[in-house]
C-alpha cells in the first residue's frame, strides 16, 4: 500500500535514524509494502456482502502481517483491572513503538492521538507496557472515498488538523500514516433487497489509472 506521512515531534527522523526504533519502522514498511491491491481484493471478496468498505480488510491484513513480524496485538496500557478493556488498549506494540489503526468515528480522533501518549509517559496508574513513540495508521480523504468508508470516519487530514492545537498534550513523537487509494480498483456501494448497503469491487481500467 502507498501512503503519506506527517511527523509530530520529529517522529519520522527518530524512526529512520535512532537504534531504538529503526527495526520497528522497517517492519512497518515491510508490512505496508506487502499489502497489494490483489491481496485487498481477494480478502474483501471473501465476505464482501457483509461490508461497505475495505476498512475491515485492511485491519485484518495489517494484524496478520504485524503479528507475524512480532508485534503484540491488543496490548493493555495499564496493569489495573479497572483499565483493561478495549478503551485502554493499543492495537499493536513492539519494542518502544505503539501503533493505532484508526478507521473509527471522527469523534475518536483525539483519543486515538492520546493513547500513545498514555503508553509513553509515566502515570499514576501502574503501567503494563512502556513505549516512547507512536504510529497512527489511518485513511486519507481520497482513500475514504475510494475505499467505500463511512462518511463519519475520521481521516488523516483530520488527524493532521489536531496536531497543532494539541501540541502541548501530545508529548511523545507520533507519526501519522495516511493510506492512499488503491491504484487498480475502488469500492462501489450496492443495496441488498432489504435496503442494506454493501461494497463491491470495481476495477479501474488501465488507461484511467494514475490520472491517465
For each residue, the residues with C-beta under 8 A, 3 or more apart:
1: 32 33 35 36 58 179 180 182
2: 179 180 183
3: 32 177 178 179 180
4: 140 156 177 178 180
5: 12 175 176 177 178
6: 156 159 160 163 175 176 178
7: 10 11 12 13 173 175 176
8: 11 163 170 173 174 175 176
9: 170 171 172 173 174
10: 7 13 14 173
11: 7 8 14 15 133 134 135 173 174 175
12: 5 7 15 16 175
13: 7 10 16 17
14: 10 11 17 18 20 21 133 173
15: 11 12 18 21 22 24 25 97 133 135 175
16: 12 13 22 25
17: 13 14 22
18: 14 15 21 22
19: 22
20: 14 95 96 132
21: 14 15 18 24 25 95 96 97 133
22: 15 16 17 18 19 25 26
23: 26 27 95
24: 15 21 27 28 94 95 96 97
25: 15 16 21 22 28 29 97
26: 22 23 29 30
27: 23 24 30 31 66 69 70 71 94
28: 24 25 31 32 66 99 135 177
29: 25 26 32 33
30: 26 27 33 34 65 69
31: 27 28 34 35 62 65 66 69
32: 1 3 28 29 35 177
33: 1 29 30
34: 30 31 39 65
35: 1 31 32 39 40 58 61 62 65
36: 1 39 40
37: 40 41 182 183 184 185
38: 41 42
39: 34 35 36 42 43 61
40: 35 36 37 43 44 54 57 58 61 182 185
41: 37 38 44 45 185 201
42: 38 39 45 46
43: 39 40 46 57 60 61
44: 40 41 48 51 54 57 187 199 201
45: 41 42 48 201
46: 42 43
47: 50 51
48: 44 45 51 198 199 200 201
49: 192 198
50: 47 198
51: 44 47 48 54 55 56 57 198 199
52: 148 149 150 187 189 197 198 199
53: 56 147 148 149 150 187 199
54: 40 44 51 57 58 147 148 182 187 199
55: 51 58 59 103 139 147 149 153
56: 51 53 59 60
57: 40 43 44 51 54 60 61
58: 1 35 40 54 55 61 62 101 103 147 179
59: 55 56 62 63 101 103
60: 43 56 57 63 64
61: 35 39 40 43 57 58 64 65
62: 31 35 58 59 65 66 101 137
63: 59 60 66 67 73 92
64: 60 61 67 68
65: 30 31 34 35 61 62 68 69
66: 27 28 31 62 63 69 71 73 92 99
67: 63 64 70 71 73
68: 64 65
69: 27 30 31 65 66 94
70: 27 67 94
71: 27 66 67 92 93 94 99
72: 75 92 93 94
73: 63 66 67 91 92
74: 86 89 90 91
75: 72 89 90 92 93 98 128 129
76: 79 83 84 88 89 128 129
77: 83 88 89 90 115 118 119 127 128 129
78: 83 84 88 123 125 126 127 128
79: 76 125 126 127 128
80: 83 84 125 126
81: 84
82:
83: 76 77 78 80 88 125
84: 76 78 80 81 88 89
85: 88 89
86: 74 89
87:
88: 76 77 78 83 84 85 118
89: 74 75 76 77 84 85 86
90: 74 75 77 93 98 99 100 115 116 119 129 131
91: 73 74 99 100 101
92: 63 66 71 72 73 75 98 99 101
93: 71 72 75 90 97 98 99 119 129 131
94: 24 27 69 70 71 72 97
95: 20 21 23 24
96: 20 21 24 130 131 132 133
97: 15 21 24 25 93 94 131 132 133 134 135
98: 75 90 92 93 115 116 119 120 129 131 133 134 135
99: 28 66 71 90 91 92 93 134 135 136 137
100: 90 91 112 115 116 134 135 136 137
101: 58 59 62 91 92 136 137 138
102: 108 109 112 136 137 138 154 159
103: 55 58 59 138 139 149 153
104: 108 112 153 154
105: 108 152 153 154
106: 109 152 153 154 155 158
107: 154
108: 102 104 105 111 112 154
109: 102 106 112 113 154 158 159 162
110: 113 114 162 166
111: 108 114 115
112: 100 102 104 108 109 115 136 154 159
113: 109 110 116 117 136 159 162 163 166 170 174
114: 110 111 117 118 169 170
115: 77 90 98 100 111 112 118 119 134
116: 90 98 100 113 119 120 131 133 134 135 136 172 174
117: 113 114 120 121 134 169 170 171 172
118: 77 88 114 115 121 123
119: 77 90 93 98 115 116 127 129 130 131 134
120: 98 116 117 130 131 132 133 134 171 172
121: 117 118 171 172
122: 127
123: 78 118 126 127
124:
125: 78 79 80 83
126: 78 79 80 123
127: 77 78 79 119 122 123 130
128: 75 76 77 78 79
129: 75 76 77 90 93 98 119
130: 96 119 120 127
131: 90 93 96 97 98 116 119 120 134 172
132: 20 96 97 120 172 173
133: 11 14 15 21 96 97 98 116 120 172 173 174 175
134: 11 97 98 99 100 115 116 117 119 120 131 172 173 174 175
135: 11 15 28 97 98 99 100 116 174 175 177
136: 99 100 101 102 112 113 116 159 174 175 176 177
137: 62 99 100 101 102 177 179
138: 101 102 103 154 155 156 159 176 177 178 179
139: 55 103 143 144 147 149 153 155 156 178 179
140: 4 143 144 155 156 157 178 179 180 181
141: 144 145 155 156 157
142: 145 146 180 181
143: 139 140 146 147 149 155 178 179 180 181
144: 139 140 141 147 149 153 155
145: 141 142 149 181
146: 142 143 181 182 186 187
147: 53 54 55 58 139 143 144 181 182 186 187
148: 52 53 54 186 187 188 189 199
149: 52 53 55 103 139 143 144 145 153
150: 52 53 153
151:
152: 105 106
153: 55 103 104 105 106 139 144 149 150
154: 102 104 105 106 107 108 109 112 138 158 159
155: 106 138 139 140 141 143 144 158 159 178
156: 4 6 138 139 140 141 159 160 176 177 178 179
157: 140 141 160 161 178
158: 106 109 154 155 161 162
159: 6 102 109 112 113 136 138 154 155 156 162 163 176 178
160: 6 156 157 163 176
161: 157 158 164
162: 109 110 113 158 159 165 166
163: 6 8 113 159 160 166 167 170 174 176
164: 161 167
165: 162
166: 110 113 162 163 169 170
167: 163 164 170
168: 171
169: 114 117 166
170: 8 9 113 114 117 163 166 167 174
171: 9 117 120 121 168
172: 9 116 117 120 121 131 132 133 134
173: 7 8 9 10 11 14 132 133 134
174: 8 9 11 113 116 133 134 135 136 163 170
175: 5 6 7 8 11 12 15 133 134 135 136
176: 5 6 7 8 136 138 156 159 160 163
177: 3 4 5 28 32 135 136 137 138 156
178: 3 4 5 6 138 139 140 143 155 156 157 159
179: 1 2 3 58 137 138 139 140 143 156
180: 1 2 3 4 140 142 143
181: 140 142 143 145 146 147 186
182: 1 37 40 54 146 147 185 186
183: 2 37 204 209 210
184: 37 203 204 209
185: 37 40 41 182 201 202 203 204
186: 146 147 148 181 182 201 202 204
187: 44 52 53 54 146 147 148 199 200 201 202
188: 148 199 200 201 202
189: 52 148 197 198 199 200
190: 197 198 199 200
191: 195 196 197 198
192: 49 195 196 197 198
193:
194:
195: 191 192
196: 191 192
197: 52 189 190 191 192
198: 48 49 50 51 52 189 190 191 192
199: 44 48 51 52 53 54 148 187 188 189 190
200: 48 187 188 189 190
201: 41 44 45 48 185 186 187 188
202: 185 186 187 188
203: 184 185
204: 183 184 185 186 208 209
205: 208 209
206: 209 212
207: 212
208: 204 205 212
209: 183 184 204 205 206 212
210: 183
211:
212: 206 207 208 209
